Amino acid sequence: MTLTTINLAALGQTVNLGTEVTGTLPTGNGGTGSTATTFVNAATNVTGALPIANGGTALTSGFVNGGGLTEADQWRVTSDFTPAGYVTANWERNDTNFDKIGTGMSESSGVFTFGATGIYSVDWDIVNVINANSRELKTRIFMTTNDSSYTGICENGSFVYRTDSNTTYGMGHANALVDITNVSTHKVKFFFDNEGSVGTCKGSTSLNLCWVTFTRLGAT
């Protein structure tokens, strides 16, 4: 609603704000200090960042949905995978008290495709069963930027030595920050290795034993 007149009932008079009011109302009295009818065009005349001290974010872009994450997804191995190497099967999106944020990831034969460009944190966690005297576990993340050749971008290892043949459970974790500038060519896959390739990547449909987590941190 636009206010155009003031009814001065006591005087039986009206004031037309469009034609009969001149001058400026000072900012100290709640005005703008200007006679212009259009003061600030937020789309074209406002630039820069509002400081945190003044209630802003100190950023000029990057926030949606109230400042939350735009992409987050988690997948796990559903049944034991062996032998050691690339985990090319038995993947499912975590469906235990979880739902992806955004488009999410897609998977084919162990190759993961990103749903949106951006800087991502990629985590690979594994519970591994080893039956050998020397129990070395390597957890690796591989990436391609041309949808063809893969290069290792992260490796983490642990080593346990035993003189008997009892089963040993090992745990591994690898993390990498990746810049996904093209979702058609930038992809990742996951690898584990043991001495003699005798290990097993444990799987479950109800809890995470071997799993990967993708979190978009910001724009590319």
C-alpha positions as CSV (number, residue, x, y, z in Angstrom):
1,M,0.0,0.0,0.0
2,T,1.3,3.5,-0.9
3,L,0.5,6.4,1.3
4,T,-0.5,9.4,-0.8
5,T,-2.5,11.6,1.6
6,I,-2.7,12.5,5.3
7,N,-6.2,13.2,6.6
8,L,-6.0,16.0,9.1
9,A,-9.4,15.3,10.6
10,A,-9.2,18.0,13.2
11,L,-8.6,20.7,10.6
12,G,-10.8,19.1,7.9
13,Q,-7.8,19.3,5.5
14,T,-5.6,16.8,3.6
15,V,-2.0,17.0,2.4
16,N,-1.0,15.4,-0.9
17,L,2.4,13.9,-0.4
18,G,3.0,13.8,-4.2
19,T,2.5,17.5,-4.8
20,E,2.4,19.5,-1.6
21,V,5.3,18.1,0.4
22,T,8.8,19.5,-0.4
23,G,12.2,19.4,1.2
24,T,13.9,16.5,3.0
25,L,13.3,14.6,6.2
26,P,16.7,14.3,8.0
27,T,18.0,10.9,8.7
28,G,18.0,11.7,12.4
29,N,14.2,11.9,12.2
30,G,13.8,8.6,10.3
31,G,14.2,10.0,6.8
32,T,16.7,9.6,4.1
33,G,18.0,13.1,3.8
34,S,17.2,13.0,0.1
35,T,14.5,14.4,-2.2
36,A,14.8,11.6,-4.7
37,T,12.0,9.1,-5.0
38,T,14.3,6.2,-5.8
39,F,17.2,6.0,-3.3
40,V,19.0,2.6,-3.7
41,N,18.7,0.0,-6.4
42,A,19.9,-3.1,-4.6
43,A,20.4,-5.0,-7.9
44,T,22.7,-2.5,-9.5
45,N,23.9,0.0,-6.9
46,V,25.0,-2.2,-4.0
47,T,28.4,-3.8,-4.2
48,G,31.0,-5.2,-1.8
49,A,30.5,-7.2,1.4
50,L,28.7,-6.3,4.6
51,P,31.1,-6.8,7.5
52,I,30.4,-9.4,10.1
53,A,30.3,-6.6,12.8
54,N,27.4,-5.0,10.9
55,G,25.4,-8.2,10.7
56,G,26.8,-9.5,7.4
57,T,28.9,-12.4,6.3
58,A,31.9,-10.5,4.9
59,L,31.4,-12.5,1.7
60,T,29.9,-11.4,-1.6
61,S,28.7,-14.8,-2.8
62,G,28.6,-18.5,-2.0
63,F,25.7,-18.9,0.4
64,V,22.4,-20.6,-0.4
65,N,19.8,-22.4,1.7
66,G,20.7,-20.2,4.7
67,G,24.4,-20.8,4.4
68,G,24.3,-24.6,4.5
69,L,26.0,-27.3,2.4
70,T,24.8,-27.7,-1.2
71,E,26.1,-31.2,-1.8
72,A,26.8,-34.0,0.6
73,D,26.6,-37.8,0.0
74,Q,27.7,-41.1,1.5
75,W,28.0,-44.6,0.0
76,R,29.0,-47.9,1.5
77,V,30.0,-51.4,0.5
78,T,27.0,-53.7,1.1
79,S,28.8,-57.1,1.3
80,D,32.4,-58.3,1.7
81,F,34.5,-57.4,-1.3
82,T,37.6,-59.4,-2.3
83,P,40.4,-59.6,-3.5
84,A,42.2,-56.4,-2.7
85,G,42.3,-53.7,-5.4
86,Y,39.8,-51.3,-6.7
87,V,36.4,-51.7,-5.1
88,T,34.3,-52.1,-8.3
89,A,31.1,-53.6,-6.9
90,N,28.7,-53.9,-4.0
91,W,28.1,-50.1,-3.5
92,E,24.9,-48.5,-2.3
93,R,24.0,-45.0,-1.0
94,N,23.8,-45.0,2.8
95,D,20.1,-45.3,3.6
96,T,20.4,-45.6,7.4
97,N,19.2,-42.4,8.9
98,F,20.7,-40.5,6.0
99,D,19.6,-38.6,2.9
100,K,21.9,-36.9,0.4
101,I,22.0,-33.1,0.1
102,G,21.8,-31.8,-3.5
103,T,22.1,-33.8,-6.6
104,G,24.4,-36.3,-4.9
105,M,26.9,-38.7,-6.5
106,S,26.4,-41.5,-9.0
107,E,28.3,-44.7,-9.2
108,S,29.1,-47.2,-11.9
109,S,31.5,-50.2,-11.4
110,G,33.2,-48.3,-8.6
111,V,33.7,-45.1,-10.5
112,F,32.0,-42.1,-8.8
113,T,30.7,-39.1,-10.7
114,F,30.0,-35.7,-9.0
115,G,26.6,-34.1,-9.2
116,A,28.0,-30.5,-9.3
117,T,31.3,-28.7,-9.7
118,G,33.1,-27.4,-6.7
119,I,35.8,-28.1,-4.1
120,Y,35.1,-31.4,-2.4
121,S,36.4,-33.2,0.6
122,V,36.5,-36.9,-0.2
123,D,36.9,-39.5,2.6
124,W,37.5,-43.2,2.2
125,D,37.1,-45.3,5.4
126,I,37.6,-49.1,5.5
127,V,37.4,-52.0,7.9
128,N,39.7,-54.7,6.5
129,V,40.1,-58.4,7.4
130,I,43.6,-59.9,6.8
131,N,44.7,-63.5,7.1
132,A,48.5,-63.5,6.8
133,N,51.5,-63.1,9.1
134,S,52.4,-59.7,7.7
135,R,49.3,-57.5,7.6
136,E,49.9,-54.3,5.7
137,L,46.9,-52.2,4.8
138,K,47.0,-49.4,2.2
139,T,44.0,-47.1,1.6
140,R,44.1,-45.1,-1.6
141,I,42.0,-42.6,-3.6
142,F,42.4,-42.4,-7.3
143,M,41.2,-39.6,-9.6
144,T,40.8,-38.8,-13.3
145,T,40.5,-35.4,-15.0
146,N,40.0,-36.8,-18.5
147,D,37.6,-39.7,-17.8
148,S,40.3,-42.1,-18.8
149,S,43.6,-42.3,-16.9
150,Y,43.6,-42.4,-13.1
151,T,46.3,-41.1,-10.7
152,G,46.6,-41.8,-7.0
153,I,45.9,-38.6,-5.1
154,C,46.0,-39.9,-1.5
155,E,47.3,-42.9,0.3
156,N,47.3,-43.9,3.9
157,G,48.8,-47.1,5.4
158,S,49.1,-49.2,8.5
159,F,51.1,-52.3,9.4
160,V,50.5,-55.1,11.9
161,Y,52.9,-58.1,12.2
162,R,51.7,-61.4,13.7
163,T,53.4,-64.8,13.9
164,D,50.2,-66.8,13.8
165,S,47.4,-67.1,11.3
166,N,44.6,-65.6,13.3
167,T,42.3,-63.1,11.6
168,T,43.3,-59.4,12.0
169,Y,40.9,-56.5,11.6
170,G,42.5,-53.4,10.3
171,M,41.1,-49.9,9.8
172,G,42.2,-47.4,7.2
173,H,41.3,-43.8,6.3
174,A,42.2,-41.6,3.4
175,N,41.1,-38.0,2.7
176,A,41.7,-35.7,-0.3
177,L,40.5,-32.2,-1.3
178,V,39.6,-32.1,-5.0
179,D,38.7,-29.4,-7.4
180,I,35.9,-30.6,-9.6
181,T,35.7,-28.2,-12.6
182,N,34.0,-30.7,-15.0
183,V,31.6,-33.4,-13.8
184,S,31.9,-35.3,-17.1
185,T,35.7,-35.8,-16.8
186,H,36.6,-35.4,-13.1
187,K,35.8,-38.7,-11.3
188,V,37.2,-40.8,-8.4
189,K,37.5,-44.4,-7.4
190,F,38.7,-46.2,-4.3
191,F,41.4,-48.8,-3.7
192,F,42.7,-51.0,-0.8
193,D,45.7,-53.3,-0.8
194,N,47.3,-55.8,1.5
195,E,50.5,-57.8,1.4
196,G,49.7,-60.6,-1.0
197,S,46.3,-59.1,-1.8
198,V,44.7,-61.4,0.7
199,G,42.5,-58.9,2.5
200,T,38.7,-58.4,2.4
201,C,36.8,-55.1,2.4
202,K,34.0,-55.7,4.9
203,G,30.4,-54.8,3.9
204,S,27.0,-54.3,5.4
205,T,23.6,-53.0,4.4
206,S,22.8,-51.7,7.8
207,L,26.0,-49.9,9.0
208,N,29.1,-48.4,7.5
209,L,32.1,-50.7,7.5
210,C,33.7,-49.6,4.3
211,W,32.3,-46.3,3.1
212,V,33.0,-43.1,1.3
213,T,31.8,-39.5,2.1
214,F,31.6,-36.6,-0.3
215,T,31.2,-33.0,1.0
216,R,31.1,-30.0,-1.2
217,L,32.9,-27.2,0.6
218,G,32.5,-24.3,-1.9
219,A,32.7,-23.2,-5.5
220,T,35.5,-24.3,-7.8
